[in-house]
Amino acid sequence: MHAADLAANLPIDSRCMRALEPALEWNKQDQLLAEAVNMLRLLVWLQSKDGQKGRNRPKPIKPPKLRAQSGTHTEKEGLSADEYKAQLSRARSVKE
């Protein structure tokens, strides 16, 4: 029950939520920065000799959701149920 309570109240940007849904790994700011970098790469490429001839187009930075769909997203290992229970029941040390 304790784990269920914790999971139900996790914020959307928590590590657990991001592990469940790759699209949550990036917030809006990360997405906008990646899009800006992609556009800058494209603009620089268009002004080069390769861009004028249409070769060696730069690869865009893909958001985590697209990387997960294409298979380039690395799968993270989690804890087993027993390891998780042990972690929850472990006494917390308090530093003074």
C-alpha positions in Angstrom: 0.0 0.0 0.0 2.9 2.3 0.8 4.3 1.9 -2.7 0.9 2.5 -4.3 0.5 5.7 -2.3 3.9 6.9 -3.4 3.3 6.0 -7.0 -0.1 7.7 -7.1 1.3 11.0 -5.9 4.5 11.2 -7.9 5.0 14.4 -9.9 4.9 14.0 -13.7 8.6 14.9 -14.0 9.7 12.2 -11.5 12.3 9.6 -12.4 9.7 6.8 -12.1 7.2 8.5 -14.4 10.0 9.2 -16.9 11.1 5.5 -16.8 7.5 4.5 -17.6 7.0 6.9 -20.4 10.0 8.0 -22.5 8.2 11.1 -23.8 8.3 12.6 -20.3 12.1 12.6 -20.3 12.1 16.0 -21.9 10.2 19.0 -20.7 9.0 21.8 -23.0 12.2 23.7 -22.6 14.3 20.7 -23.7 12.0 20.2 -26.7 12.3 23.8 -27.8 16.1 23.8 -27.3 16.4 20.7 -29.4 14.2 22.2 -32.1 16.3 25.4 -32.1 19.5 23.4 -32.5 18.0 21.4 -35.3 17.0 24.6 -37.2 20.5 26.1 -36.6 22.2 23.0 -38.0 19.9 23.1 -41.0 20.5 26.7 -41.7 24.3 26.3 -41.5 24.1 23.2 -43.7 22.0 25.0 -46.3 24.7 27.6 -46.7 27.4 25.0 -47.2 28.5 23.4 -50.4 26.9 20.1 -49.3 23.6 21.9 -48.6 23.6 23.6 -52.0 23.9 20.2 -53.6 21.6 18.4 -51.1 24.1 16.0 -49.6 25.1 15.1 -46.1 22.0 16.6 -44.5 22.5 16.9 -40.7 20.6 14.4 -38.5 18.1 16.1 -36.2 18.0 15.6 -32.5 15.1 13.3 -31.8 12.9 13.5 -28.8 12.9 10.5 -26.4 9.5 9.3 -27.7 10.8 9.0 -31.2 14.0 7.4 -30.1 12.0 4.8 -28.1 9.9 4.0 -31.2 13.0 3.7 -33.4 14.7 1.4 -31.0 17.6 3.7 -30.2 16.4 4.4 -26.7 18.3 2.5 -24.0 16.1 0.4 -21.7 16.9 1.1 -18.0 17.0 -1.7 -15.5 14.7 -1.5 -12.5 14.5 -3.1 -9.2 12.8 -6.5 -8.6 9.8 -6.6 -6.3 11.9 -8.0 -3.5 14.6 -5.4 -3.9 12.0 -2.7 -3.9 10.3 -4.0 -0.7 13.7 -4.2 1.0 14.5 -0.6 -0.1 11.1 0.6 1.3 11.5 -1.2 4.6 15.1 -0.1 5.2 15.5 2.3 8.0 16.5 5.8 6.9 19.5 7.3 8.5 19.2 10.9 9.6 22.3 13.1 9.7 22.5 15.8 12.3 
